[in-house]
Amino acid sequence: MSYKAALEHLVTSERFPHLSPVILAGAYSPENDYKDGHSYGFEFDFGLARILDGIEHYVNSKR
């Protein structure tokens, strides 16, 4: 299953009514690679890095 097909399968209009049109429009598809100077998956990588930064901060604050 391709990445785009997996997103379309997982992000349904019932579960994510505001995100579904974005996915169906192809916003996160390989056809939009290197959009605005960023490579495919930049948003995912950036978001994951921020989540991991938050976890690191939390762990360090508990020491």
C-alpha positions as CSV (number, residue, x, y, z in Angstrom):
1,M,0.0,0.0,0.0
2,S,1.4,3.4,-0.9
3,Y,1.8,6.2,1.6
4,K,-1.0,8.2,0.0
5,A,-3.3,5.3,-0.1
6,A,-2.6,4.5,3.6
7,L,-3.3,8.2,4.5
8,E,-6.6,8.1,2.6
9,H,-7.6,4.9,4.3
10,L,-6.7,6.1,7.8
11,V,-7.8,9.7,7.5
12,T,-11.6,9.4,6.9
13,S,-14.1,12.2,6.8
14,E,-15.9,10.5,9.8
15,R,-12.7,10.4,12.0
16,F,-11.0,13.6,10.8
17,P,-13.6,15.8,9.0
18,H,-11.3,18.8,8.8
19,L,-8.2,16.9,7.7
20,S,-9.8,14.6,5.2
21,P,-10.2,17.2,2.4
22,V,-6.6,18.1,2.7
23,I,-5.4,14.5,2.3
24,L,-7.8,13.9,-0.6
25,A,-6.5,17.0,-2.3
26,G,-3.1,15.4,-2.3
27,A,-1.3,17.7,0.1
28,Y,0.8,14.9,1.5
29,S,1.5,13.0,-1.7
30,P,4.8,12.4,-3.4
31,E,3.7,14.6,-6.3
32,N,4.2,17.6,-4.0
33,D,7.8,16.7,-3.3
34,Y,10.2,19.6,-2.7
35,K,7.3,22.1,-2.4
36,D,8.5,25.4,-1.0
37,G,12.1,24.1,-0.9
38,H,11.3,21.3,1.6
39,S,11.5,17.7,0.8
40,Y,8.6,15.2,1.0
41,G,7.6,14.5,4.6
42,F,9.0,17.7,6.0
43,E,5.9,18.4,8.0
44,F,5.9,15.0,9.5
45,D,9.6,15.1,10.4
46,F,9.3,18.6,11.8
47,G,6.2,17.6,13.9
48,L,7.9,14.4,15.2
49,A,11.0,16.4,16.2
50,R,8.9,18.8,18.2
51,I,7.1,16.0,20.0
52,L,10.4,14.3,20.8
53,D,11.8,17.7,22.0
54,G,8.8,17.9,24.4
55,I,9.4,14.4,25.7
56,E,13.1,15.2,26.2
57,H,12.2,18.3,28.1
58,Y,9.8,16.5,30.3
59,V,12.2,13.7,31.1
60,N,15.0,16.2,31.9
61,S,12.7,18.2,34.1
62,K,12.0,15.1,36.3
63,R,15.7,14.5,37.0
